[in-house]
Amino acid sequence: MTKHIPNLFPIENLSGMQCEYHLLEVTNLPRNAQIVENLHRLAGMLAKDAGQPVSPYRVGDRHFLATTASIGKIKNEWRLTPHIAILKPVGQAEMLDYSDIKTEQVDLALNMLRFQIRGVLNKRAELWNDTSSTFYSRNPLPLGDAEEDVVVLPGFSYHLHYLSDGRICVSVESRVKYIDRRSLLEHLNAGADVADFRLQHFLYRSAYHWFRIQLMDLTGSSVAEQKFVHSQDGKTHNVYDWTINACRGHQPDHLKSLKPDSPAVVFRYPNDRKDMFGAAAICYKTYRSNAPQVRRLHHLSLLPPYKRLQKYQNLISGYLQEIHFPFGGHFSISDQPLTTRPRRFAIPDLLFGNGKVLHVKESNDDTGIPLQELGWKRMEYLQSSDGGLLIREPLPNQYLIAPTSLQRDVTKAFKSELVRQVRRMYPHQYQLTDVVFDDSNALNLHRQVQAIKRAIEKFGIDRGSALLILPENADADLHNYLKRELFEKLQTQCVDAAKLKTHFTSNGSGVNLRADAANKFISYTRNTAIGLMLVNRAWPFCLASPLNHDVHIGIDVLNGMAGFTYLYNGGKDTVFRPYVNTQGEKLSQKLVQKAVYDALKQDIQELKLSPRTLVFYRDGRSFAQEIEGMKVATQKLKYEEILASGTRFGVVEIHKSTTSNLRLFLERQNRIENPEIGDWFALNEKQGIVCNTGWPFQIPGTVNPLLLSIAYGDLKLEKILADAFALSLLAWTAPDKSSRVPIVNRLGDLFLRPLASNADDEAALYEDDELVESEAEAKAVNF
């Protein structure tokens, strides 16, 4: 028998558990788009002050905070700049019965259990907490005989879920944290510059309290000299005495070598602006999983499905049993996960050029391709003479911009293969105009930018698309800076000269393609050709099967930029539009209102559409003011009769990186396997996961489903999950592979990332004479 197994472990012994709680009505806050955010901020402030769980609580139009804290000790006025929130105790204590949780009590019920679990884990001496729900061991994993510069700390995170049937479950996820083996002080003593570490994250290993920090700088004083006023006792201390006294007599090994004259640092907690002080000797840099330093170790976090599920069960058994409930009783988490019957979406048909349709057969009697051929058939159809690109309109002027430092034979061979690959997809004659830029003296970002721009001006290029070959010594910011700088007149796809040259070998008078690299070269050039077609907005294929909703709009925000991707007619008509955003992760109501109104008005009229439903896919969290902007825009479009009066819209949050920890396993013939693409599971009416990756595609480790949450609108979760899955099958960037994210967000991320990069604008705009002279002099000497 085949079963789905979500990694949801039910909490046991909740029946009969009860507790009293108090309600505090929140007054003096404006009932505007920020009310929900302000209530959560206020709940966090009160919880920190009272040391007890606090949750927002709503009854009708009245807003409250619910807490088990003694209301006699809670102050009435709280500052939420520019407002002052006033808390007013309400009547008698209320009762929370875990056998009969009311809708308005769900958040409080989960919060109280979460609070108790966190308290138990905080008492485990072998653990330290990175966030409120993520814990790591203090003892690194054994790496055998390997001498690595990085140590690996195993850990886990947990998350509570309230299911539609009233059950409360815990999901867990095993994690690893990569930590530098050497401290900041050891790096500095070896000649490193502290400037190379500023604003980076470190693990601060105090006596028994370990925590993550963001390094600001050295203070210029020793730990014995550096003084600070502690926020709790209001007294002045120095870093050295405070650190040693925190050992309570027994010094851990990593603190025994701390010297009074070692340097002090100033740091901040992540997402906090308050300066703190510490010792460089106990700061250890942390690394992300994609950092070069940990590439050889990343396999440690990749577990096959059966091992990962077993790991979850061991974590549950080892840490989450017999948890005390302060109002009476104990609760535990079962080490046996839920099981459910499989639910799977059918593969929708895909439409290519010339009306060619790819259909995956749903039964043995059906015509079409087997599911296991989906990936390579998408690529085959894209390159076939009776299929090819869906978008077949003539392309704008096409250019190949190459540096003089790259051997002409390499450029010529690359261009020839690239043109061949494009012609396999594109029905019209395709050619590239050669543009060469002189990079012989382009020794920094400024000169590299100027060399390329001079070549573009020389050839009179004011529109079109270009394949840009970056020189071998290209500045790290060159790619992103040029993408952003040229965006209005020249869409660019970049390749790296150094990467390109790895496919060739010298033959004395020139270069030849390496025999052992021929297939890789073809694959590399084919992928480049597909990327170049996306830059030209020549979409490879679209959905032939209808979606549940008419218009799909992806919203992505990154580094002061916002990207809106509008998808119509199953993807045949897709438009990406970037905007400057000054509100951080949030978008202002005015920006969203104008962006949505202008775009929909133009597109609906040009495409002659009559949509009845609009769905916005917000990458990450959506905010009230953003939804308000969507409301105003759609209302205005209805008033102008561009949208029908009955047109509905909804907002869905796409959680690409989430703390929910949700996975989905497939049990077949007593074997735990990865799920198939299209497998899905609903937690409740508003949240669910869908597997856009999985069998038949090969992935290392265990499938990571996509979590979607309905944030606004009368949307049906199953239909939303089905559309998100269908949109993920538009794997335009790599047709032979699976895509975890719907194309409306994948495309937005692809186009937005270079535009929103942190490229060094000043280095690109202004010359650094001292640097150029020294490098030029060195080059002259070496020559």
JODA-V400307 format. One record per residue. N is the residue number from 1. RES is the residue in one small letter. OMEGA is omega in degrees with one decimal (* if undefined). D_CENTER is the distance of its C-alpha to the mean C-alpha in Angstrom with 2 decimals. Layout:
BEGIN
N|RES|OMEGA|D_CENTER / N|RES|OMEGA|D_CENTER
END
This chain:
BEGIN
1|m|-179.4|35.77 / 2|t|-178.8|32.10 / 3|k|167.3|29.76 / 4|h|177.6|26.12 / 5|i|170.8|25.02 / 6|p|-179.8|21.93 / 7|n|178.1|21.25 / 8|l|-175.9|22.79 / 9|f|-174.6|25.71 / 10|p|172.5|28.17 / 11|i|-176.3|29.49 / 12|e|174.8|33.24 / 13|n|178.6|36.24 / 14|l|-177.8|34.83 / 15|s|-179.8|37.90 / 16|g|177.7|40.29 / 17|m|-179.6|37.93 / 18|q|172.1|38.49 / 19|c|175.5|37.99 / 20|e|173.9|39.04 / 21|y|-177.9|36.78 / 22|h|174.8|37.56 / 23|l|175.8|36.42 / 24|l|-179.9|36.18 / 25|e|-179.3|36.20 / 26|v|178.7|34.05 / 27|t|176.7|36.14 / 28|n|172.7|36.30 / 29|l|179.0|32.73 / 30|p|179.2|32.51 / 31|r|-178.7|31.35 / 32|n|-176.5|28.93 / 33|a|-177.2|25.34 / 34|q|-173.2|24.30 / 35|i|-178.6|26.36 / 36|v|178.9|23.71 / 37|e|179.6|21.52 / 38|n|178.6|24.79 / 39|l|178.0|25.85 / 40|h|175.9|22.79 / 41|r|-179.5|23.31 / 42|l|178.2|26.96 / 43|a|178.4|26.41 / 44|g|179.4|24.39 / 45|m|-179.5|27.18 / 46|l|179.2|29.90 / 47|a|178.8|28.36 / 48|k|-178.2|28.18 / 49|d|-174.8|31.74 / 50|a|-177.3|33.22 / 51|g|-180.0|31.48 / 52|q|179.1|31.21 / 53|p|178.6|28.66 / 54|v|-178.8|28.44 / 55|s|169.7|26.89 / 56|p|-172.2|27.11 / 57|y|-175.6|29.80 / 58|r|173.2|31.08 / 59|v|-176.2|34.44 / 60|g|178.7|35.14 / 61|d|-178.1|34.64 / 62|r|-178.9|35.01 / 63|h|-177.9|32.20 / 64|f|162.3|32.65 / 65|l|178.2|31.19 / 66|a|-177.1|32.15 / 67|t|173.0|32.83 / 68|t|179.8|35.08 / 69|a|176.6|35.93 / 70|s|-175.0|39.52 / 71|i|178.3|39.74 / 72|g|-177.5|42.71 / 73|k|-176.8|40.53 / 74|i|178.5|37.91 / 75|k|-173.0|38.45 / 76|n|-173.7|38.72 / 77|e|-178.3|37.10 / 78|w|-176.5|33.52 / 79|r|172.3|32.28 / 80|l|-171.9|29.22 / 81|t|4.2|29.78 / 82|p|-173.4|31.67 / 83|h|172.1|32.67 / 84|i|178.0|34.56 / 85|a|179.4|33.71 / 86|i|-179.5|36.77 / 87|l|-179.7|36.70 / 88|k|177.3|39.71 / 89|p|-175.9|40.50 / 90|v|167.7|41.32 / 91|g|-178.3|44.24 / 92|q|177.5|44.44 / 93|a|176.7|41.75 / 94|e|-179.8|39.82 / 95|m|173.9|39.42 / 96|l|179.4|36.29 / 97|d|-176.6|37.36 / 98|y|174.1|34.77 / 99|s|-176.8|37.07 / 100|d|-176.4|36.69 / 101|i|177.2|33.50 / 102|k|-176.9|33.67 / 103|t|-177.6|30.78 / 104|e|-177.9|30.70 / 105|q|-172.8|30.78 / 106|v|-177.2|27.70 / 107|d|178.5|25.37 / 108|l|-179.5|28.19 / 109|a|178.6|28.99 / 110|l|-176.9|25.50 / 111|n|-179.9|25.35 / 112|m|177.3|28.71 / 113|l|178.8|27.84 / 114|r|-179.4|24.59 / 115|f|-179.1|26.76 / 116|q|178.3|29.27 / 117|i|179.9|26.88 / 118|r|179.1|25.28 / 119|g|178.6|28.86 / 120|v|-177.9|29.91 / 121|l|178.8|27.08 / 122|n|-179.4|27.75 / 123|k|179.0|31.30 / 124|r|-173.4|30.48 / 125|a|-176.8|31.64 / 126|e|-176.5|29.74 / 127|l|166.5|26.31 / 128|w|-175.3|24.39 / 129|n|177.7|21.57 / 130|d|171.7|18.38 / 131|t|-177.9|17.32 / 132|s|-178.2|19.55 / 133|s|-179.3|18.36 / 134|t|-176.1|17.48 / 135|f|178.5|20.52 / 136|y|175.0|21.44 / 137|s|173.4|24.84 / 138|r|-177.1|26.85 / 139|n|-176.8|28.27 / 140|p|174.3|26.50 / 141|l|174.3|26.52 / 142|p|-179.1|29.59 / 143|l|179.6|28.89 / 144|g|-178.1|32.46 / 145|d|-176.8|34.24 / 146|a|176.0|31.19 / 147|e|-177.2|31.29 / 148|e|175.3|27.70 / 149|d|-176.1|26.71 / 150|v|172.3|23.89 / 151|v|-175.3|24.41 / 152|v|178.7|22.21 / 153|l|178.1|22.16 / 154|p|179.7|21.58 / 155|g|-179.8|20.22 / 156|f|172.0|18.80 / 157|s|179.6|17.17 / 158|y|179.7|18.67 / 159|h|179.7|18.15 / 160|l|-178.4|20.98 / 161|h|175.0|21.29 / 162|y|-174.9|24.23 / 163|l|-176.6|25.22 / 164|s|179.2|27.29 / 165|d|176.9|30.38 / 166|g|178.5|30.27 / 167|r|174.9|29.21 / 168|i|-177.8|26.85 / 169|c|175.3|24.78 / 170|v|168.7|22.60 / 171|s|177.7|19.69 / 172|v|177.0|19.12 / 173|e|175.6|16.81 / 174|s|-177.3|18.15 / 175|r|172.0|16.26 / 176|v|176.3|17.43 / 177|k|-179.6|17.38 / 178|y|-175.4|18.59 / 179|i|175.9|21.22 / 180|d|179.1|23.59 / 181|r|-178.4|27.07 / 182|r|178.6|28.71 / 183|s|175.3|28.61 / 184|l|-179.8|28.14 / 185|l|179.4|31.93 / 186|e|177.1|32.51 / 187|h|-179.3|30.40 / 188|l|178.7|32.36 / 189|n|178.4|35.63 / 190|a|175.8|34.81 / 191|g|179.8|34.60 / 192|a|178.2|30.94 / 193|d|-179.0|30.34 / 194|v|179.4|28.53 / 195|a|179.8|27.04 / 196|d|-176.4|24.84 / 197|f|-177.0|23.22 / 198|r|177.9|23.01 / 199|l|176.9|19.86 / 200|q|-176.2|18.40 / 201|h|179.9|17.72 / 202|f|167.5|20.62 / 203|l|178.8|21.95 / 204|y|-174.5|25.13 / 205|r|173.6|27.66 / 206|s|-175.7|30.36 / 207|a|179.9|33.09 / 208|y|179.5|31.47 / 209|h|177.9|28.69 / 210|w|-179.6|25.67 / 211|f|-178.5|22.61 / 212|r|-178.3|19.77 / 213|i|170.8|20.66 / 214|q|-175.4|19.85 / 215|l|176.5|22.91 / 216|m|-178.0|24.77 / 217|d|165.3|28.00 / 218|l|-179.8|31.26 / 219|t|-174.5|33.72 / 220|g|178.8|36.75 / 221|s|175.4|38.48 / 222|s|179.8|38.92 / 223|v|177.4|37.58 / 224|a|-178.8|41.19 / 225|e|-173.4|41.54 / 226|q|-178.5|38.23 / 227|k|177.1|38.91 / 228|f|177.0|36.82 / 229|v|-178.1|37.56 / 230|h|-174.1|35.89 / 231|s|-175.7|34.50 / 232|q|-177.3|36.16 / 233|d|177.9|39.68 / 234|g|-178.1|39.96 / 235|k|179.1|41.71 / 236|t|178.8|41.34 / 237|h|167.5|40.22 / 238|n|-171.8|39.50 / 239|v|-175.7|36.47 / 240|y|-178.6|38.63 / 241|d|-179.6|40.74 / 242|w|-177.7|37.86 / 243|t|-178.7|35.96 / 244|i|-178.9|39.11 / 245|n|179.3|40.29 / 246|a|-179.9|37.02 / 247|c|-179.6|38.07 / 248|r|175.4|40.86 / 249|g|-178.9|43.27 / 250|h|-178.6|41.38 / 251|q|172.2|39.28 / 252|p|-175.4|36.45 / 253|d|-174.7|36.85 / 254|h|179.3|34.09 / 255|l|-176.6|35.95 / 256|k|-178.4|39.46 / 257|s|179.9|39.19 / 258|l|-177.3|37.92 / 259|k|-178.5|40.56 / 260|p|-177.2|41.58 / 261|d|177.7|41.55 / 262|s|-171.8|38.00 / 263|p|175.3|35.65 / 264|a|178.9|33.78 / 265|v|169.5|30.31 / 266|v|-178.0|28.76 / 267|f|174.6|25.23 / 268|r|169.2|23.05 / 269|y|178.1|20.95 / 270|p|179.7|17.24 / 271|n|176.8|17.02 / 272|d|-177.2|20.82 / 273|r|-177.2|23.43 / 274|k|178.4|26.33 / 275|d|175.9|27.77 / 276|m|-176.8|28.68 / 277|f|-178.8|30.82 / 278|g|-175.2|30.84 / 279|a|178.4|32.02 / 280|a|-176.1|30.58 / 281|a|-179.3|32.12 / 282|i|172.1|29.72 / 283|c|-178.8|26.42 / 284|y|-175.1|24.43 / 285|k|174.0|21.39 / 286|t|-178.3|18.17 / 287|y|171.6|16.12 / 288|r|-175.7|12.64 / 289|s|-180.0|13.04 / 290|n|179.3|12.94 / 291|a|-179.9|15.62 / 292|p|-176.9|19.01 / 293|q|-175.4|20.78 / 294|v|-176.2|19.26 / 295|r|-177.4|19.14 / 296|r|-176.9|22.33 / 297|l|-172.8|21.20 / 298|h|-179.9|17.90 / 299|h|-178.7|20.11 / 300|l|179.5|20.88 / 301|s|-179.3|17.64 / 302|l|-178.7|18.28 / 303|l|173.2|20.75 / 304|p|-172.9|22.57 / 305|p|-175.0|22.55 / 306|y|178.1|25.92 / 307|k|-179.5|25.22 / 308|r|178.9|21.93 / 309|l|177.0|23.76 / 310|q|177.5|26.63 / 311|k|177.8|24.46 / 312|y|-178.5|23.28 / 313|q|178.3|26.96 / 314|n|177.8|28.02 / 315|l|178.8|25.58 / 316|i|-178.6|26.90 / 317|s|-174.5|30.47 / 318|g|-171.5|30.14 / 319|y|-168.7|28.54 / 320|l|177.1|28.64 / 321|q|174.4|32.32 / 322|e|179.3|35.02 / 323|i|-176.2|33.09 / 324|h|173.4|35.58 / 325|f|-168.8|35.46 / 326|p|-178.0|37.28 / 327|f|176.5|39.22 / 328|g|175.6|40.64 / 329|g|177.4|39.67 / 330|h|171.4|36.90 / 331|f|179.1|33.99 / 332|s|175.2|32.25 / 333|i|179.0|29.38 / 334|s|175.9|30.61 / 335|d|176.1|29.59 / 336|q|-176.3|30.03 / 337|p|174.0|27.06 / 338|l|170.2|27.60 / 339|t|-178.4|28.73 / 340|t|178.4|28.94 / 341|r|-178.4|30.19 / 342|p|173.7|27.82 / 343|r|-170.4|26.48 / 344|r|176.6|25.39 / 345|f|174.6|24.93 / 346|a|178.4|27.18 / 347|i|179.0|25.98 / 348|p|177.6|26.70 / 349|d|178.8|28.86 / 350|l|-178.1|27.58 / 351|l|178.6|29.73 / 352|f|176.8|30.36 / 353|g|-179.4|32.95 / 354|n|179.3|36.59 / 355|g|-178.3|35.66 / 356|k|-175.9|34.73 / 357|v|173.8|32.91 / 358|l|-179.5|31.00 / 359|h|175.0|31.74 / 360|v|-175.5|30.72 / 361|k|-175.7|33.72 / 362|e|177.4|33.40 / 363|s|-179.5|36.64 / 364|n|-179.0|39.21 / 365|d|-176.6|41.38 / 366|d|173.0|38.73 / 367|t|-178.7|38.65 / 368|g|-177.9|35.52 / 369|i|172.8|33.43 / 370|p|-178.1|32.38 / 371|l|-176.2|28.73 / 372|q|179.1|28.50 / 373|e|-172.3|29.32 / 374|l|-175.3|26.58 / 375|g|-175.0|24.51 / 376|w|175.1|27.43 / 377|k|174.7|29.29 / 378|r|179.0|26.64 / 379|m|-179.6|27.12 / 380|e|179.7|30.89 / 381|y|-179.8|31.22 / 382|l|-176.5|29.32 / 383|q|-176.4|31.86 / 384|s|-178.0|34.94 / 385|s|179.5|37.80 / 386|d|176.1|37.98 / 387|g|178.0|34.24 / 388|g|-178.0|32.05 / 389|l|174.8|29.74 / 390|l|-179.7|29.70 / 391|i|-169.2|29.93 / 392|r|178.2|33.30 / 393|e|177.4|34.23 / 394|p|-179.0|35.42 / 395|l|173.3|32.86 / 396|p|179.1|33.34 / 397|n|-176.4|34.77 / 398|q|-176.0|33.02 / 399|y|169.5|33.17 / 400|l|-177.2|32.63 / 401|i|-173.2|32.32 / 402|a|178.1|33.17 / 403|p|177.4|34.31 / 404|t|-178.1|37.93 / 405|s|179.1|36.93 / 406|l|-178.9|35.71 / 407|q|-176.7|38.68 / 408|r|178.9|39.88 / 409|d|179.1|40.26 / 410|v|179.6|36.54 / 411|t|-178.2|35.67 / 412|k|-179.3|38.34 / 413|a|179.1|37.25 / 414|f|-180.0|33.59 / 415|k|-178.2|34.66 / 416|s|-179.3|37.03 / 417|e|179.8|34.53 / 418|l|178.8|31.88 / 419|v|178.8|34.50 / 420|r|-178.9|35.54 / 421|q|179.0|32.04 / 422|v|-178.2|31.59 / 423|r|175.4|35.08 / 424|r|-178.5|34.25 / 425|m|-167.8|31.73 / 426|y|-170.7|33.28 / 427|p|-177.6|36.77 / 428|h|174.5|38.10 / 429|q|-177.3|39.44 / 430|y|175.9|36.67 / 431|q|-180.0|37.31 / 432|l|174.5|35.71 / 433|t|-178.2|37.58 / 434|d|173.9|37.61 / 435|v|-177.7|36.71 / 436|v|175.3|37.22 / 437|f|-176.8|36.26 / 438|d|180.0|38.13 / 439|d|-176.2|35.85 / 440|s|-179.4|38.79 / 441|n|-178.3|38.50 / 442|a|-170.6|34.79 / 443|l|177.6|34.08 / 444|n|-175.4|31.23 / 445|l|-177.9|28.55 / 446|h|-176.7|31.13 / 447|r|177.5|33.62 / 448|q|177.9|31.18 / 449|v|-178.1|30.02 / 450|q|179.7|33.67 / 451|a|-179.4|34.84 / 452|i|-178.9|32.48 / 453|k|177.1|33.24 / 454|r|179.7|36.94 / 455|a|179.2|36.84 / 456|i|179.0|35.12 / 457|e|-179.7|37.76 / 458|k|-178.3|40.56 / 459|f|177.5|39.77 / 460|g|-178.1|39.50 / 461|i|178.4|36.02 / 462|d|175.8|34.88 / 463|r|178.1|32.76 / 464|g|179.6|31.33 / 465|s|-175.9|28.73 / 466|a|167.2|28.79 / 467|l|-174.6|27.76 / 468|l|175.2|27.62 / 469|i|-179.2|28.41 / 470|l|-180.0|27.27 / 471|p|-177.0|29.98 / 472|e|-178.6|29.75 / 473|n|-175.8|29.75 / 474|a|174.1|27.09 / 475|d|-177.8|25.45 / 476|a|-178.5|21.75 / 477|d|-171.1|21.25 / 478|l|-177.9|23.61 / 479|h|-175.7|21.33 / 480|n|-178.8|19.02 / 481|y|-178.6|22.04 / 482|l|177.0|24.12 / 483|k|-178.1|21.59 / 484|r|-175.9|21.44 / 485|e|-173.8|25.16 / 486|l|-169.2|26.41 / 487|f|-174.1|24.16 / 488|e|-175.4|27.03 / 489|k|-175.8|29.59 / 490|l|176.4|28.17 / 491|q|-172.3|25.07 / 492|t|168.8|24.33 / 493|q|-173.0|22.97 / 494|c|169.1|23.16 / 495|v|-175.2|24.32 / 496|d|-178.4|25.35 / 497|a|-179.0|29.10 / 498|a|178.6|28.81 / 499|k|-178.9|26.77 / 500|l|-176.7|29.25 / 501|k|180.0|32.24 / 502|t|-179.3|31.28 / 503|h|-173.5|32.63 / 504|f|176.0|36.03 / 505|t|-178.1|38.98 / 506|s|177.1|41.92 / 507|n|-179.7|45.29 / 508|g|-179.4|47.41 / 509|s|-178.5|47.89 / 510|g|179.5|44.36 / 511|v|175.2|41.38 / 512|n|173.1|40.91 / 513|l|179.0|37.97 / 514|r|-177.7|37.72 / 515|a|-177.8|38.99 / 516|d|-178.6|36.40 / 517|a|-174.7|33.55 / 518|a|-178.6|34.74 / 519|n|178.1|32.41 / 520|k|179.3|29.35 / 521|f|178.8|30.51 / 522|i|179.2|30.88 / 523|s|179.4|27.43 / 524|y|-178.5|25.91 / 525|t|177.7|27.96 / 526|r|178.2|27.21 / 527|n|176.6|23.44 / 528|t|179.5|24.23 / 529|a|178.1|26.49 / 530|i|177.4|23.93 / 531|g|179.0|21.53 / 532|l|177.3|24.58 / 533|m|176.4|25.39 / 534|l|175.9|21.97 / 535|v|177.9|22.63 / 536|n|-177.3|25.95 / 537|r|174.1|24.39 / 538|a|-172.7|26.45 / 539|w|-174.0|24.44 / 540|p|-177.4|25.35 / 541|f|179.7|25.87 / 542|c|178.4|25.23 / 543|l|175.8|25.75 / 544|a|177.7|29.46 / 545|s|-178.2|29.20 / 546|p|175.4|28.79 / 547|l|179.4|25.72 / 548|n|-179.3|26.21 / 549|h|-168.6|25.26 / 550|d|-176.0|26.44 / 551|v|-178.4|23.88 / 552|h|-174.2|20.10 / 553|i|177.2|18.13 / 554|g|179.0|14.42 / 555|i|178.1|13.25 / 556|d|-178.9|10.44 / 557|v|-179.1|10.84 / 558|l|169.5|10.45 / 559|n|175.7|13.18 / 560|g|176.2|16.02 / 561|m|174.7|15.50 / 562|a|177.3|14.84 / 563|g|177.0|14.87 / 564|f|178.5|16.75 / 565|t|-176.7|17.26 / 566|y|-177.6|20.44 / 567|l|-179.6|21.44 / 568|y|173.3|25.08 / 569|n|176.3|27.50 / 570|g|179.5|25.05 / 571|g|179.5|23.30 / 572|k|178.3|26.56 / 573|d|-177.6|26.11 / 574|t|-175.6|22.62 / 575|v|174.8|22.15 / 576|f|179.8|19.38 / 577|r|177.9|20.23 / 578|p|178.1|18.70 / 579|y|172.9|19.78 / 580|v|-177.9|20.05 / 581|n|-177.6|18.57 / 582|t|-173.4|20.18 / 583|q|-178.6|18.75 / 584|g|-179.5|15.61 / 585|e|179.2|12.66 / 586|k|170.6|15.44 / 587|l|179.8|17.47 / 588|s|177.8|21.21 / 589|q|-177.9|23.36 / 590|k|-179.9|25.39 / 591|l|-178.3|22.64 / 592|v|-178.8|21.36 / 593|q|-178.4|24.99 / 594|k|-178.3|26.15 / 595|a|-176.9|23.29 / 596|v|-179.0|23.68 / 597|y|-176.7|27.45 / 598|d|-175.5|28.09 / 599|a|-178.1|25.89 / 600|l|179.0|27.15 / 601|k|-179.4|30.68 / 602|q|-173.1|30.71 / 603|d|-177.8|29.04 / 604|i|179.8|30.94 / 605|q|-179.2|34.22 / 606|e|-176.6|33.73 / 607|l|178.6|32.63 / 608|k|-177.8|35.16 / 609|l|173.8|32.82 / 610|s|-175.5|33.61 / 611|p|176.1|30.37 / 612|r|179.9|30.77 / 613|t|175.8|27.16 / 614|l|176.2|24.00 / 615|v|175.8|20.52 / 616|f|178.0|17.65 / 617|y|-177.5|14.12 / 618|r|176.0|12.06 / 619|d|-176.6|8.29 / 620|g|-174.5|7.88 / 621|r|171.8|11.30 / 622|s|-177.5|14.37 / 623|f|-173.4|17.24 / 624|a|-178.1|20.95 / 625|q|175.8|21.95 / 626|e|179.1|19.63 / 627|i|177.4|21.24 / 628|e|176.8|24.57 / 629|g|176.8|24.09 / 630|m|179.2|23.53 / 631|k|-176.6|26.65 / 632|v|-179.2|28.81 / 633|a|-178.5|27.84 / 634|t|177.2|28.65 / 635|q|179.5|31.80 / 636|k|178.5|32.99 / 637|l|175.6|32.46 / 638|k|-179.8|34.45 / 639|y|179.7|37.16 / 640|e|177.3|37.48 / 641|e|171.4|37.65 / 642|i|169.4|34.81 / 643|l|175.6|33.10 / 644|a|-175.6|35.38 / 645|s|-178.8|36.10 / 646|g|-179.3|34.67 / 647|t|-179.8|31.26 / 648|r|173.4|28.52 / 649|f|177.1|24.86 / 650|g|-178.3|21.99 / 651|v|179.5|18.42 / 652|v|176.5|15.75 / 653|e|178.2|12.39 / 654|i|-177.2|9.68 / 655|h|178.9|7.65 / 656|k|177.7|5.12 / 657|s|-169.9|4.52 / 658|t|176.0|8.03 / 659|t|-178.4|11.27 / 660|s|176.0|13.39 / 661|n|-171.9|13.94 / 662|l|173.4|15.35 / 663|r|177.3|16.77 / 664|l|179.9|19.64 / 665|f|177.0|22.53 / 666|l|174.8|25.55 / 667|e|-178.7|28.97 / 668|r|-179.3|31.56 / 669|q|177.0|35.00 / 670|n|176.3|34.01 / 671|r|177.4|31.20 / 672|i|-174.8|27.56 / 673|e|170.4|25.46 / 674|n|177.4|22.14 / 675|p|173.2|22.16 / 676|e|173.8|22.90 / 677|i|-177.5|20.71 / 678|g|176.0|21.35 / 679|d|-177.3|21.84 / 680|w|-179.2|20.74 / 681|f|178.7|21.44 / 682|a|175.4|21.84 / 683|l|-180.0|21.66 / 684|n|-176.4|23.54 / 685|e|-174.5|24.22 / 686|k|-175.3|20.93 / 687|q|176.0|18.29 / 688|g|178.1|17.93 / 689|i|176.5|16.10 / 690|v|-178.6|16.74 / 691|c|176.3|16.74 / 692|n|172.0|15.92 / 693|t|-177.5|16.35 / 694|g|178.9|19.42 / 695|w|15.8|23.11 / 696|p|-178.9|24.55 / 697|f|-179.6|21.74 / 698|q|176.2|21.76 / 699|i|174.8|18.69 / 700|p|176.2|18.97 / 701|g|-172.5|18.85 / 702|t|178.8|17.88 / 703|v|176.7|16.06 / 704|n|-177.3|12.77 / 705|p|177.4|13.37 / 706|l|178.4|11.34 / 707|l|177.0|12.11 / 708|l|178.6|13.57 / 709|s|174.5|15.51 / 710|i|-177.1|18.37 / 711|a|-178.1|18.39 / 712|y|172.5|21.52 / 713|g|-180.0|24.33 / 714|d|-177.9|26.64 / 715|l|176.6|24.38 / 716|k|-172.4|25.07 / 717|l|-176.9|22.20 / 718|e|179.1|23.61 / 719|k|177.8|23.87 / 720|i|179.0|20.30 / 721|l|179.7|19.04 / 722|a|178.8|21.59 / 723|d|179.4|20.51 / 724|a|177.2|16.80 / 725|f|-179.8|18.11 / 726|a|-179.2|20.55 / 727|l|176.7|18.14 / 728|s|178.9|16.05 / 729|l|171.6|19.45 / 730|l|-177.0|19.51 / 731|a|-173.2|18.04 / 732|w|-175.8|19.39 / 733|t|179.4|17.73 / 734|a|-173.8|19.17 / 735|p|-178.2|21.69 / 736|d|-179.1|22.83 / 737|k|177.3|19.52 / 738|s|178.3|17.33 / 739|s|-176.8|14.11 / 740|r|-170.4|11.67 / 741|v|175.5|10.54 / 742|p|-174.0|13.47 / 743|i|-179.5|14.87 / 744|v|174.7|14.75 / 745|n|177.6|10.98 / 746|r|-179.2|11.06 / 747|l|178.0|13.97 / 748|g|178.9|12.70 / 749|d|-178.6|9.83 / 750|l|-177.3|12.66 / 751|f|-174.8|15.18 / 752|l|-171.8|13.41 / 753|r|178.4|11.93 / 754|p|179.4|15.54 / 755|l|-176.4|16.92 / 756|a|-177.1|14.67 / 757|s|177.6|14.97 / 758|n|179.4|16.83 / 759|a|-178.1|19.79 / 760|d|-176.7|23.00 / 761|d|-177.7|24.98 / 762|e|178.8|28.07 / 763|a|179.4|28.31 / 764|a|-174.7|28.21 / 765|l|-172.1|30.76 / 766|y|-179.7|33.17 / 767|e|171.5|35.08 / 768|d|-170.1|35.12 / 769|d|-176.2|38.79 / 770|e|-179.5|39.09 / 771|l|-177.6|36.24 / 772|v|-178.7|37.54 / 773|e|-177.6|41.10 / 774|s|180.0|40.36 / 775|e|178.5|38.30 / 776|a|179.1|40.90 / 777|e|179.3|43.63 / 778|a|179.8|42.00 / 779|k|-179.9|41.62 / 780|a|-179.9|45.24 / 781|v|-179.6|46.43 / 782|n|-179.9|44.53 / 783|f|*|45.91
END
